[in-house]
Amino acid sequence: MYFDGIAICSNVGFPYIFLTFTSNPNWSAVQNILSSMNLTIVHRPDIVVRVFRIKFEQLLIDLTKKKKQGRVIACELSFVEFKFIMDNNHSSCPL
C-alpha cells in the first residue's frame, strides 16, 4: 500500500497519466433529476455528489478492471472538499 505520490514514484516509477476528475452541476443526469422535481442545484447539492460518485466509480472500473488505458500498477486518490461557513445572515441557505 502506498501512502503518497512520492512513495509510488520511488517504487514503481513516474506516471504517464495525471488524471483530474471534477463534478459538474450541468451534467444532464443532474439537470434531469432537478428539473423533474422543479428544483435547482442550491436546493439539492447532494444530487451532484451522488452523480459524481456514480461516474467516478465507473471511471475506476474502466481504468482498473476493464484496463481501458492499459494495466494499472499503482494509484493514489486524493479528494478535495470545500466546506462553506456562513454567518447568521445566510441562515435560510440550505447548504
N, C-alpha and C positions, 0 to 999 in steps of 0.2 A: 504494500500500500504506500502511495506517495502522498506527502503532506503539502507539497507546493510545487510550483512550476520549475524551480531551480533543481529540486531533487529529481524530477522527471528528466530534465535535460542532462543532468550529470550521469544518470543511469542508462537511459535509452537513446540519448541523442536529441538534437534540436528538432522541433516540429516543423512540418512543411505546411500546416494549415493552422491558422488562428481564426477561430470562428466566434462571432458575436451574434447573439440571438436576442432580439428585443420584442416586447409586446407592442401591439398597435390597436388602439380603440376603434379604428376604422376598418378592422377586419370584417369581412362580410358576415361571418358567423356571429360576431358580437352585435353588429348592426341589426341583423335579422331578429335576434333574440330581444334586443331592446325595443325595436320598433313594434314587435308583436305585443309587448306589454305597455307600449306608449310611454317609455321612459328614456332617459338619457344616461350617459356614462356617469354623470355625477350621482345619480340615484343608485346605481348598481356597479361599483368598481370591481366587485368580486367576480362578475361575469368575465371581465377581461383576464383576470388572474386564472380562472378556470380554463378558458380557451387557450391561454398561453401554456398552461401546464399540459393540456392535451397535445398541442402542437410540439412542445418541447420533448415530451416522451416519445412521440412519433419520430422526431428527428434523431433521438438517441437510438431508437430501434433501427432506423435506416442506416445509421453510421456504424453501429456495433454489430448487430445481428445480421442485417442484410448486406453489410460491407459495401455500401454504395460508393465509397471513396477509397476502398482498399481496407486492409487489415488494421485495426486499431491496436496499438501497442500499449499506450497509456493515455490517461485522460485526467484533466483537472477541471472541476466545475466550480465556478465562482458566481455567486448571486449578489447583486447589489439591490438593496431595498431602501426605498425612500419613505420616511415617515414624516407626516406633517403634524406640527404642533400649532394649534390655533388659539388665539385669545378668546375671551368671552364674547366678543362682538360677533364671532362667527359660529355661535353655538347651534345655529339652525342647519349648518352644513352636515350632511350625512357621513362625511369622512371622519 
